[in-house]
């Protein structure tokens, strides 16, 4: 007599083969991601190594910079918004003082 294979043994075999294939694909993806560089060829060409030296001219320029006192820094300077609003107020004042023909008078 031949022994009968039950369905559960085939399910187990297909399940194990599926896990082996999925594990192989995932491990290959991890391996290829570790080897792959994140930089393109253009980026590798454009990157320059950092220089460890500082130019003396730059240090002299930094030492010769003008320092501002706290009083000078606290002084309020006009912003662009204040300049725009003051120019808009001038335009409104000019249009109010100039005579404008009335609409009813122009239509007659």
ChimeraX attribute file (.defattr): number of C-alpha atoms within 10 A of each C-alpha:
attribute: neighborCount
match mode: 1-to-1
recipient: residues
	/A:1	3
	/A:2	4
	/A:3	5
	/A:4	6
	/A:5	8
	/A:6	8
	/A:7	8
	/A:8	9
	/A:9	10
	/A:10	11
	/A:11	11
	/A:12	11
	/A:13	11
	/A:14	12
	/A:15	12
	/A:16	12
	/A:17	12
	/A:18	12
	/A:19	12
	/A:20	12
	/A:21	12
	/A:22	12
	/A:23	12
	/A:24	12
	/A:25	12
	/A:26	12
	/A:27	12
	/A:28	12
	/A:29	11
	/A:30	11
	/A:31	11
	/A:32	11
	/A:33	11
	/A:34	10
	/A:35	8
	/A:36	8
	/A:37	9
	/A:38	9
	/A:39	9
	/A:40	8
	/A:41	9
	/A:42	8
	/A:43	10
	/A:44	9
	/A:45	9
	/A:46	8
	/A:47	8
	/A:48	8
	/A:49	6
	/A:50	6
	/A:51	6
	/A:52	5
	/A:53	6
	/A:54	8
	/A:55	7
	/A:56	9
	/A:57	9
	/A:58	10
	/A:59	10
	/A:60	10
	/A:61	9
	/A:62	10
	/A:63	10
	/A:64	9
	/A:65	8
	/A:66	7
	/A:67	8
	/A:68	8
	/A:69	8
	/A:70	8
	/A:71	7
	/A:72	9
	/A:73	9
	/A:74	8
	/A:75	8
	/A:76	7
	/A:77	8
	/A:78	8
	/A:79	8
	/A:80	9
	/A:81	9
	/A:82	11
	/A:83	11
	/A:84	11
	/A:85	11
	/A:86	12
	/A:87	12
	/A:88	12
	/A:89	11
	/A:90	12
	/A:91	11
	/A:92	11
	/A:93	11
	/A:94	10
	/A:95	10
	/A:96	10
	/A:97	8
	/A:98	8
	/A:99	7
	/A:100	8
	/A:101	8
	/A:102	8
	/A:103	8
	/A:104	7
	/A:105	7
	/A:106	7
	/A:107	6
	/A:108	5
